[in-house]
Amino acid sequence: MKKKTVNTIIVADNFFQAAVYNFKKGNFYQQAFANAFVDPAQKETSSKIIKSACQEKKIDFRNNFLVLIPRSHVTIKSFELPSTSANEIKQMVNFQLQSSLPYRLENLIIQNLMYPSSKEGYLRVKTVVVQKELIENLIEIFKLAAIKVSRIDLSSVVLINRFKMVYKKESFFKETSLLIDIEGEGIDFVFIKNGQILLSRGVSLNKDNFKEDFLREIKKSLSLFSHKFQDKLLLIFLWGRRPDLNNLADLISGHTDLEIQVKEDENLLKSLAYSTYEGKEKINLLPGLVREKQRRFLKRKNFIRIILFIAVIVIFLITGLFFDFKEKQKQLNDINYQIEQIESDAVEIQQKKLIIESALMNQAQTLQSLEILGELYSITAPGIFFNSFSLTPAESAIIKGQAEELDKILEFVSKLESSSLFENVELKYTSKRRLKKKEIIDFEIAFFISSP
């Protein structure tokens, strides 16, 4: 996510500039600007001047600062190396630097910018070299001024990044152009083709003879470019934070036939603010130990943020569960209260229910007995007499009686079996005996009442 506020600062040979930019609707707008003359060799004095000037313009020291050093403070070497491995390229570059620079490698800060090459298995490398002592002196000045630095960038790199953002869709973008940026007495000359740096120079001029020296350095830059490259130069872009940019453009026009475009709203500090965009080419000239310390601090800070975020979520969930528990407890209490209110009525209703169920059961049993007797009456033929009829709680029945003929008894048993009210009909016994002048047959029949 894009930062809403960005602090940028330049410290050069004899001046410093600082600015605060606010991000709105895809663009950075300057909110505050401070500048003053300093002597970086006088660390304590410079830090007091910087701090006082920033406080006067109400620049917030709580935000980290992006720092820019001029192109004139660094050495840039170009190589085309037969490797695509970053480690191998680092070793090759260090070997080249040992033989071409009058400094020990441990006293230098080295950054390699790698680009595709037309040769297979090769990479083009631009190596940025700066003396470690210069960077350490700047860091000490910022520390004394209570300024927190997150990155130290290079002027020509942020200029090319901003140039690509402004002109990438223009027809001349793929052609060769010269971007000149002027900040105080410091000047950057950046030759650009298709969004890449062909050649860059940085100089610091004397303000007393600024125009004469400026014109001399332009001619020197154009001569150096034509000596090294065959490209035809089409345009010159003049940027910077000077009130006389248009006069300087007229000065250039009087000595060259190149078209010149002036943009007074573009400068180094603004370009540095736009370098916070993801995907832009970045370097960081802070010493390795400082960058590692920052990396660990950022990692720890992000870890703490994650822990706090998780803690907030847990607290939120616990709070939600607590209130949900309280609400359900309240609902349960209300239900218990309602149960207590109707409990006495419920007991009485239950007792009445039992009485009604008992009455219905007795009534059902009575109705069933009547139904059984009615069925027996309908199927009992003349000549059969019952002595007794018993019905047990187990829904079994026994009929004892007499008949004059055995066939009538058997016919009666058959009718019992055919009835839907009776099942498992069994003729227990038959016994003949004489009564006066007649023979009669005693019998006993058992059966079960069918379930409804």
C-alpha positions as CSV (number, residue, x, y, z in Angstrom):
1,M,0.0,0.0,0.0
2,K,1.4,3.5,-0.9
3,K,2.5,5.6,2.0
4,K,0.4,8.7,2.5
5,T,3.3,10.8,3.7
6,V,7.0,10.6,2.5
7,N,9.9,12.7,3.9
8,T,12.8,13.2,1.5
9,I,16.2,14.9,2.0
10,I,19.4,15.8,0.1
11,V,22.7,16.6,1.7
12,A,25.4,17.8,-0.8
13,D,28.7,19.6,-0.6
14,N,27.4,22.9,0.7
15,F,23.6,22.7,1.1
16,F,20.8,20.5,2.1
17,Q,17.1,20.3,1.1
18,A,14.2,18.5,2.7
19,A,10.6,18.1,1.7
20,V,7.4,16.4,2.8
21,Y,5.1,14.9,0.2
22,N,1.5,13.8,0.7
23,F,0.0,11.2,-1.6
24,K,-3.4,11.9,-3.0
25,K,-5.3,10.4,-5.9
26,G,-2.2,8.8,-7.4
27,N,0.2,11.8,-7.1
28,F,2.6,13.3,-4.5
29,Y,2.0,16.9,-3.5
30,Q,4.6,18.9,-1.6
31,Q,3.4,19.9,1.8
32,A,6.6,21.4,3.3
33,F,10.1,22.4,2.1
34,A,13.2,23.4,4.0
35,N,16.8,24.2,2.8
36,A,19.9,25.8,4.2
37,F,23.7,25.9,3.6
38,V,25.8,23.4,5.5
39,D,29.3,22.0,5.7
40,P,29.1,18.2,6.1
41,A,32.6,18.2,7.5
42,Q,31.2,20.1,10.5
43,K,28.9,17.3,11.7
44,E,27.4,18.9,14.9
45,T,26.9,22.3,13.3
46,S,25.3,20.7,10.2
47,S,23.0,18.6,12.3
48,K,21.8,21.6,14.3
49,I,21.2,23.6,11.1
50,I,19.3,20.7,9.5
51,K,17.2,20.0,12.6
52,S,16.3,23.7,13.1
53,A,15.3,24.3,9.5
54,C,13.1,21.2,9.5
55,Q,11.5,22.1,12.8
56,E,10.8,25.6,11.5
57,K,8.9,24.2,8.5
58,K,7.1,21.7,10.9
59,I,8.5,18.6,9.2
60,D,7.5,15.6,11.3
61,F,10.6,13.7,12.6
62,R,8.5,10.6,13.5
63,N,8.4,9.5,9.9
64,N,11.5,7.9,8.3
65,F,13.4,9.9,5.7
66,L,14.5,8.9,2.3
67,V,17.9,10.3,1.6
68,L,19.5,11.2,-1.7
69,I,23.2,11.8,-2.5
70,P,24.3,13.6,-5.7
71,R,25.7,11.8,-8.7
72,S,29.0,13.7,-8.1
73,H,29.6,11.8,-4.9
74,V,29.7,8.3,-6.5
75,T,31.6,6.4,-9.1
76,I,29.7,4.3,-11.6
77,K,31.4,1.5,-13.6
78,S,29.7,-0.4,-16.5
79,F,30.4,-4.0,-17.3
80,E,29.1,-6.8,-19.5
81,L,29.9,-10.0,-17.7
82,P,29.6,-13.7,-18.8
83,S,27.2,-14.8,-16.0
84,T,23.6,-14.6,-14.8
85,S,24.4,-15.5,-11.2
86,A,24.4,-12.5,-8.7
87,N,27.1,-14.1,-6.6
88,E,29.4,-14.7,-9.5
89,I,28.8,-11.2,-10.9
90,K,29.7,-9.8,-7.4
91,Q,33.0,-11.6,-7.4
92,M,33.8,-10.5,-11.0
93,V,32.9,-6.8,-10.2
94,N,35.0,-6.8,-7.0
95,F,38.0,-8.2,-9.0
96,Q,37.6,-5.4,-11.6
97,L,37.2,-2.7,-8.9
98,Q,40.4,-3.8,-7.1
99,S,42.5,-3.0,-10.2
100,S,40.7,0.2,-11.2
101,L,40.0,2.1,-8.0
102,P,42.5,3.6,-5.5
103,Y,40.5,2.3,-2.5
104,R,40.3,-0.9,-0.6
105,L,37.0,-2.8,-1.1
106,E,36.3,-2.8,2.7
107,N,36.2,1.0,2.6
108,L,33.6,1.1,-0.1
109,I,29.8,0.6,-0.4
110,I,29.1,-1.2,-3.7
111,Q,25.7,-1.8,-5.3
112,N,25.3,-3.7,-8.6
113,L,22.4,-2.9,-11.0
114,M,21.9,-5.7,-13.5
115,Y,20.2,-5.5,-16.9
116,P,19.5,-8.0,-19.7
117,S,22.2,-8.3,-22.4
118,S,22.0,-9.1,-26.1
119,K,24.5,-11.8,-25.5
120,E,23.2,-15.1,-24.3
121,G,24.5,-16.0,-20.8
122,Y,25.7,-12.4,-20.2
123,L,24.3,-9.5,-18.1
124,R,25.0,-5.8,-18.3
125,V,26.0,-4.4,-14.9
126,K,26.2,-0.9,-13.7
127,T,28.1,-0.8,-10.4
128,V,27.6,2.2,-8.0
129,V,30.5,2.8,-5.7
130,V,30.7,5.3,-2.9
131,Q,33.1,5.7,0.0
132,K,31.9,4.2,3.2
133,E,33.3,7.2,5.2
134,L,31.1,9.6,3.3
135,I,27.9,7.6,4.1
136,E,28.9,7.0,7.7
137,N,29.4,10.8,8.1
138,L,26.0,11.5,6.7
139,I,24.4,8.9,9.0
140,E,26.1,10.5,12.0
141,I,24.8,13.9,11.0
142,F,21.2,12.5,10.7
143,K,21.5,10.8,14.0
144,L,22.6,14.0,15.7
145,A,19.6,15.7,14.1
146,A,17.2,13.0,15.3
147,I,16.5,12.0,11.7
148,K,15.7,8.3,11.0
149,V,16.9,7.2,7.6
150,S,15.3,4.2,5.9
151,R,17.3,4.4,2.5
152,I,20.0,6.3,0.8
153,D,19.4,6.5,-2.9
154,L,21.3,8.0,-5.9
155,S,20.2,11.1,-7.8
156,S,20.6,9.7,-11.3
157,V,18.6,6.5,-10.4
158,V,15.6,8.3,-9.0
159,L,15.7,10.7,-12.0
160,I,15.5,7.9,-14.5
161,N,12.6,6.3,-12.5
162,R,10.6,9.5,-12.5
163,F,11.5,10.2,-16.2
164,K,10.0,6.8,-17.1
165,M,6.8,7.5,-15.2
166,V,6.3,10.9,-16.9
167,Y,7.3,10.1,-20.5
168,K,6.9,6.3,-21.0
169,K,3.9,6.8,-23.3
170,E,5.5,9.6,-25.4
171,S,6.7,8.9,-28.9
172,F,10.2,10.1,-28.2
173,F,10.6,7.8,-25.2
174,K,12.6,5.1,-27.2
175,E,14.9,7.8,-28.6
176,T,18.0,9.3,-26.9
177,S,17.4,12.3,-24.7
178,L,19.4,14.3,-22.1
179,L,17.8,15.0,-18.7
180,I,19.5,17.9,-16.8
181,D,18.4,18.4,-13.2
182,I,19.7,21.4,-11.2
183,E,19.5,21.6,-7.4
184,G,21.3,24.6,-6.0
185,E,24.8,24.4,-7.5
186,G,24.6,20.7,-8.0
187,I,23.8,19.4,-11.5
188,D,22.9,15.9,-12.9
189,F,23.4,15.1,-16.6
190,V,21.6,11.8,-17.5
191,F,21.6,10.5,-21.1
192,I,18.5,8.2,-21.5
193,K,17.4,5.8,-24.2
194,N,14.3,3.7,-24.0
195,G,14.1,4.3,-20.2
196,Q,17.7,3.3,-19.5
197,I,20.8,5.3,-18.6
198,L,23.4,5.4,-21.3
199,L,25.7,7.9,-19.5
200,S,25.4,10.0,-16.3
201,R,27.5,12.8,-14.8
202,G,27.2,14.8,-11.6
203,V,29.0,18.1,-11.0
204,S,28.9,20.9,-8.3
205,L,29.5,24.4,-9.6
206,N,30.6,27.7,-8.1
207,K,27.6,30.0,-7.7
208,D,29.7,33.1,-8.6
209,N,30.4,31.8,-12.2
210,F,27.4,29.5,-12.4
211,K,26.2,30.2,-15.9
212,E,29.6,30.1,-17.5
213,D,30.5,26.9,-15.7
214,F,27.0,25.4,-16.5
215,L,27.5,26.0,-20.2
216,R,31.0,24.6,-20.1
217,E,29.7,21.4,-18.4
218,I,26.9,21.0,-20.9
219,K,29.4,21.1,-23.8
220,K,31.7,18.7,-22.0
221,S,28.8,16.3,-21.4
222,L,27.7,16.4,-25.0
223,S,31.2,15.9,-26.2
224,L,31.7,12.9,-23.9
225,F,28.5,11.4,-25.1
226,S,29.3,11.8,-28.8
227,H,32.7,10.3,-28.2
228,K,31.3,7.1,-26.6
229,F,28.0,6.7,-28.4
230,Q,26.7,6.9,-32.0
231,D,23.2,7.8,-31.0
232,K,21.6,11.0,-32.2
233,L,20.4,13.3,-29.4
234,L,16.9,14.8,-30.0
235,L,15.7,16.5,-26.8
236,I,17.0,18.1,-23.7
237,F,14.8,18.1,-20.6
238,L,15.5,20.7,-17.9
239,W,14.3,20.0,-14.4
240,G,15.1,21.4,-11.0
241,R,14.3,23.7,-8.1
242,R,15.7,27.0,-9.4
243,P,13.8,30.1,-10.3
244,D,15.9,30.7,-13.5
245,L,15.3,27.5,-15.3
246,N,13.8,29.3,-18.4
247,N,16.9,31.6,-18.5
248,L,19.2,28.6,-18.4
249,A,17.1,26.9,-21.2
250,D,17.6,30.1,-23.4
251,L,21.3,29.9,-22.6
252,I,21.4,26.3,-23.9
253,S,19.4,27.2,-27.0
254,G,21.9,29.8,-27.9
255,H,24.7,27.2,-28.2
256,T,22.9,24.1,-29.5
257,D,20.1,23.4,-32.0
258,L,18.4,20.8,-29.7
259,E,14.8,21.2,-28.6
260,I,14.5,22.0,-24.9
261,Q,11.6,21.3,-22.6
262,V,11.4,22.9,-19.1
263,K,9.5,21.3,-16.2
264,E,9.7,23.5,-13.1
265,D,7.5,21.1,-11.1
266,E,9.9,18.2,-11.3
267,N,13.0,17.9,-9.1
268,L,15.1,15.4,-7.2
269,L,13.1,15.3,-3.9
270,K,9.9,14.8,-5.8
271,S,11.5,12.0,-7.9
272,L,12.7,10.4,-4.6
273,A,9.2,10.4,-3.2
274,Y,8.0,8.6,-6.4
275,S,10.7,6.0,-6.0
276,T,8.6,4.4,-3.2
277,Y,6.4,2.9,-5.9
278,E,6.8,-0.8,-6.2
279,G,8.6,-2.1,-9.2
280,K,10.8,1.0,-9.5
281,E,14.6,0.5,-9.8
282,K,16.0,1.0,-6.3
283,I,19.4,1.0,-4.7
284,N,20.3,1.5,-1.0
285,L,23.7,2.9,-0.2
286,L,23.3,2.4,3.5
287,P,26.1,0.1,4.9
288,G,25.3,-3.6,5.0
289,L,25.2,-3.8,8.8
290,V,22.7,-0.9,9.0
291,R,20.5,-2.5,6.3
292,E,20.6,-5.8,8.2
293,K,19.7,-4.1,11.4
294,Q,16.8,-2.3,9.6
295,R,15.7,-5.6,8.1
296,R,15.6,-7.3,11.6
297,F,13.8,-4.3,13.1
298,L,11.2,-4.4,10.3
299,K,10.8,-8.1,10.7
300,R,10.3,-7.8,14.4
301,K,7.9,-4.9,13.9
302,N,5.8,-6.9,11.4
303,F,5.9,-9.8,13.8
304,I,4.6,-7.6,16.7
305,R,1.9,-6.2,14.3
306,I,0.8,-9.7,13.5
307,I,0.7,-10.7,17.2
308,L,-1.3,-7.6,18.1
309,F,-3.6,-8.2,15.2
310,I,-4.2,-11.8,16.3
311,A,-4.6,-10.5,19.9
312,V,-7.3,-8.0,18.8
313,I,-9.1,-10.8,16.9
314,V,-9.0,-13.1,19.9
315,I,-10.2,-10.3,22.2
316,F,-13.0,-9.5,19.8
317,L,-14.0,-13.2,19.6
318,I,-13.9,-13.6,23.4
319,T,-15.9,-10.4,23.9
320,G,-18.4,-11.6,21.3
321,L,-18.7,-15.0,23.0
322,F,-19.0,-13.4,26.4
323,F,-21.9,-11.1,25.3
324,D,-23.5,-14.1,23.4
325,F,-23.2,-16.2,26.6
326,K,-24.8,-13.4,28.7
327,E,-27.6,-13.0,26.2
328,K,-28.3,-16.8,26.1
329,Q,-28.1,-16.9,29.9
330,K,-30.7,-14.1,30.1
331,Q,-32.9,-16.0,27.7
332,L,-32.5,-19.1,29.8
333,N,-33.4,-17.2,33.0
334,D,-36.5,-15.9,31.2
335,I,-37.5,-19.4,30.1
336,N,-36.9,-20.8,33.7
337,Y,-39.1,-18.0,35.1
338,Q,-41.9,-18.8,32.6
339,I,-41.6,-22.5,33.5
340,E,-41.9,-21.7,37.2
341,Q,-45.0,-19.6,36.4
342,I,-46.8,-22.4,34.6
343,E,-45.4,-25.3,36.7
344,S,-48.3,-25.5,39.1
345,D,-50.8,-25.3,36.3
346,A,-48.9,-28.0,34.4
347,V,-49.1,-30.5,37.4
348,E,-52.8,-30.0,37.6
349,I,-53.2,-30.5,33.9
350,Q,-51.1,-33.6,34.0
351,Q,-53.3,-35.1,36.7
352,K,-56.4,-34.3,34.7
353,K,-54.8,-35.9,31.6
354,L,-54.1,-39.1,33.6
355,I,-57.7,-39.3,34.7
356,I,-59.0,-38.7,31.2
357,E,-56.6,-41.4,29.8
358,S,-57.8,-43.9,32.4
359,A,-61.4,-43.2,31.6
360,L,-60.8,-43.5,27.9
361,M,-59.0,-46.8,28.5
362,N,-61.9,-48.2,30.6
363,Q,-64.3,-47.0,28.0
364,A,-62.4,-48.7,25.3
365,Q,-62.3,-51.9,27.2
366,T,-66.1,-51.7,27.7
367,L,-66.7,-51.0,24.1
368,Q,-64.5,-53.9,23.1
369,S,-66.3,-56.4,25.5
370,L,-69.6,-55.3,24.0
371,E,-68.2,-55.8,20.5
372,I,-67.0,-59.3,21.4
373,L,-70.3,-60.3,22.9
374,G,-72.1,-59.0,19.9
375,E,-69.9,-61.0,17.5
376,L,-70.4,-64.2,19.6
377,Y,-74.1,-63.6,19.5
378,S,-74.2,-63.3,15.7
379,I,-72.2,-66.5,15.0
380,T,-73.7,-68.8,17.7
381,A,-76.2,-71.2,16.0
382,P,-79.3,-72.6,17.8
383,G,-78.6,-75.7,19.8
384,I,-75.3,-74.3,21.4
385,F,-75.5,-73.1,25.0
386,F,-72.9,-71.2,27.0
387,N,-72.3,-72.1,30.6
388,S,-69.5,-69.5,31.1
389,F,-67.5,-66.9,29.2
390,S,-64.4,-65.4,30.7
391,L,-62.0,-62.7,29.3
392,T,-58.6,-62.3,30.9
393,P,-56.4,-59.2,31.0
394,A,-54.1,-60.9,28.6
395,E,-56.8,-60.6,25.9
396,S,-57.5,-64.4,26.0
397,A,-61.0,-65.8,26.3
398,I,-62.6,-69.2,27.3
399,I,-66.1,-70.4,26.5
400,K,-67.6,-73.4,28.3
401,G,-70.9,-74.8,27.1
402,Q,-73.0,-77.7,25.8
403,A,-74.4,-78.7,22.4
404,E,-76.6,-81.5,21.2
405,E,-74.4,-82.4,18.2
406,L,-70.7,-82.4,17.7
407,D,-71.1,-80.9,14.2
408,K,-72.6,-77.8,15.6
409,I,-69.6,-77.4,18.0
410,L,-67.2,-77.8,15.0
411,E,-69.2,-75.3,12.9
412,F,-69.1,-72.8,15.8
413,V,-65.3,-73.2,16.1
414,S,-65.0,-72.6,12.3
415,K,-67.1,-69.4,12.6
416,L,-64.8,-68.2,15.4
417,E,-61.8,-68.7,13.3
418,S,-63.4,-66.8,10.4
419,S,-64.2,-63.8,12.5
420,S,-61.7,-60.9,12.4
421,L,-62.1,-60.4,16.2
422,F,-60.7,-63.8,17.2
423,E,-57.4,-65.6,16.5
424,N,-55.6,-68.8,17.7
425,V,-59.0,-70.5,18.2
426,E,-58.6,-73.9,19.9
427,L,-61.2,-76.6,20.8
428,K,-59.8,-77.7,24.2
429,Y,-62.1,-80.8,24.7
430,T,-65.5,-82.3,24.1
431,S,-67.2,-84.8,26.4
432,K,-70.5,-86.7,25.9
433,R,-72.9,-87.4,28.7
434,R,-76.5,-88.3,29.1
435,L,-79.0,-85.9,30.5
436,K,-82.3,-87.6,31.2
437,K,-83.1,-89.3,27.9
438,K,-80.8,-87.1,25.7
439,E,-77.1,-87.1,25.0
440,I,-75.4,-83.7,25.2
441,I,-71.8,-82.8,24.5
442,D,-69.8,-80.5,26.9
443,F,-67.1,-78.4,25.3
444,E,-64.4,-75.8,26.1
445,I,-63.0,-73.4,23.5
446,A,-60.1,-71.0,24.0
447,F,-59.1,-68.1,21.8
448,F,-57.4,-64.7,21.7
449,I,-58.9,-61.4,21.0
450,S,-57.3,-59.8,17.9
451,S,-55.4,-56.6,18.3
452,P,-57.3,-53.6,16.9
